[in-house]
Amino acid sequence: MVESKGAGTALEDVRIDVRIRLSALWASVMFCYLYADYFGLYVPGALQRMLEGQMTPLGPTTQGVLLGTSVMMVIPSVMVFLSVALRPDLNRLLNLVFGVVYTVIILITMWDWVFYVFYGIIEVVLTGLVVWYSWTWPRRKQDER
């Protein structure tokens, strides 16, 4: 039989490595991107514009436009892995740069339907946290080499 602890017992708080936090933030950003884009298919006229070969707001759907948007979307996707795999100095730099870049992209593109603004606010908070955790990445003490 397992003993039940009282309601006043404090829960264990485990320190989560900054790499795991960054990876989780990028995964969350990607889920928000996917859901916002999925719900965007329900915007009146969206599917018709797709069938007509238009990619709002980029104009005609071309190989170049699709490649460009693919590059834009693959970076946050790959950052989920790179945030746990790269050495700390490069990891910090890429998270700072891409965190700022994607915050700006979101701020530029979120102003349309209310649900896009809702997702945009969440995405800005998440990418802002990427920048914050990268900026405040704990330093190693000199004697810990």
C-alpha positions in Angstrom: 0.0 0.0 0.0 1.4 3.5 -0.9 1.3 6.0 1.8 -0.5 9.2 1.0 1.2 12.5 1.8 -0.7 15.4 3.3 -1.8 18.3 1.2 0.8 20.5 2.8 3.7 18.5 1.4 5.8 20.4 -1.1 6.2 19.0 -4.6 9.7 18.3 -5.8 11.0 21.0 -8.1 13.6 19.7 -10.6 15.8 22.2 -12.4 15.2 21.8 -16.2 18.2 22.3 -18.4 18.0 25.4 -20.6 18.4 23.2 -23.7 15.2 21.3 -22.8 13.3 24.5 -22.2 14.4 25.9 -25.6 13.5 22.7 -27.4 10.0 22.6 -25.7 9.5 26.3 -26.6 10.2 25.6 -30.3 7.9 22.6 -30.3 5.2 24.7 -28.8 5.8 27.4 -31.4 5.5 24.8 -34.2 2.2 23.5 -32.8 0.8 27.0 -32.7 2.0 27.6 -36.3 0.3 24.4 -37.5 -3.0 25.0 -35.8 -3.2 28.6 -36.9 -2.5 27.5 -40.5 -5.0 24.7 -40.3 -7.7 27.0 -38.9 -6.7 29.5 -41.6 -8.1 27.0 -44.2 -11.6 27.8 -42.8 -11.3 31.5 -43.6 -13.8 32.2 -46.4 -12.1 32.1 -49.7 -8.8 30.5 -48.5 -9.3 27.2 -50.2 -10.5 28.8 -53.4 -7.3 31.0 -53.4 -5.2 27.9 -52.9 -7.0 26.2 -55.9 -6.3 29.3 -58.0 -2.6 29.1 -57.1 -2.5 32.1 -54.9 -0.5 32.2 -51.6 -1.8 35.1 -49.6 -0.1 37.5 -49.1 2.8 36.3 -51.3 0.9 36.2 -54.6 1.1 33.4 -57.1 2.3 30.1 -55.8 5.6 29.4 -57.5 8.4 26.9 -56.7 10.4 29.8 -55.3 7.5 31.0 -53.0 7.0 27.4 -51.8 10.8 26.9 -51.2 11.0 30.2 -49.4 8.1 29.4 -47.1 9.5 25.9 -46.6 12.8 27.3 -45.5 11.0 29.7 -43.1 9.1 26.8 -41.5 11.9 24.3 -41.4 14.1 26.5 -39.2 11.8 26.4 -36.1 11.2 22.7 -36.8 14.9 21.9 -36.8 15.5 24.1 -33.7 13.5 21.6 -31.7 16.4 19.2 -32.2 19.3 21.6 -32.5 18.4 23.2 -29.1 19.4 19.9 -27.4 22.1 18.8 -29.8 24.4 21.9 -30.4 27.2 23.0 -28.2 26.2 25.8 -25.8 27.8 28.8 -27.5 26.4 28.0 -31.0 23.1 26.9 -29.5 22.7 30.2 -27.6 23.6 32.3 -30.7 21.1 30.5 -33.0 18.3 30.6 -30.4 18.9 34.3 -29.9 19.0 35.1 -33.7 16.1 32.9 -34.7 14.1 33.8 -31.6 14.3 37.5 -32.6 13.7 36.8 -36.3 10.6 34.7 -35.7 9.2 37.2 -33.2 9.5 39.9 -35.9 7.9 37.6 -38.5 5.0 36.9 -36.3 4.5 40.6 -35.4 4.4 41.4 -39.1 2.0 38.5 -40.2 -0.4 38.1 -37.3 -2.7 41.1 -38.1 -5.7 39.5 -39.9 -8.4 37.5 -38.3 -8.8 37.5 -34.5 -7.7 33.9 -34.2 -4.4 34.8 -36.0 -3.9 37.6 -33.5 -4.6 35.2 -30.6 -2.1 32.7 -31.9 0.3 35.5 -32.8 0.3 36.7 -29.2 1.1 33.2 -27.9 3.8 32.8 -30.5 5.4 36.1 -29.6 5.4 35.1 -25.9 7.0 31.8 -26.8 9.7 33.2 -29.1 10.3 35.9 -26.6 11.0 33.2 -24.0 13.4 31.6 -26.5 15.3 34.9 -26.6 15.1 35.4 -22.8 16.3 31.8 -21.9 19.1 32.1 -24.5 20.1 35.6 -23.3 20.2 34.4 -19.6 21.8 31.1 -20.3 23.6 30.1 -17.1 27.4 30.5 -17.2 29.8 27.8 -16.2 32.1 28.7 -13.4 35.8 29.0 -14.3 36.9 26.0 -12.2 34.3 23.7 -13.9 36.2 22.8 -17.1 
